[in-house]
């Protein structure tokens, strides 16, 4: 379940990338959670990272400028 007043800032098919993003945002003192929407048997679906709405803009800037996956 998604906490109230939180916004999605990142979506990926790779759970480890979502965890890296979440950990990095937490290191920057931004509360973050990973919501895993993948099927447990076949691993299709997405993992999403959510932050409080008031931190979403800052989180987007951090993700754009500091996190790069190839």
C-alpha angles and dihedrals in degrees: 000000000000116000115244117263093018124126133211111245102167138028128185142158090227116080093200091058091052090050091050091050092047093049092047093051090049089052086056089055094255115132109235138171135190118227109198111208095169123125107251095220103044102019096227118140133055142289115218132199118214131191133180111283092244090057098044097094093050091046091052091051091050092048093048095048105031112027119066124170119184 
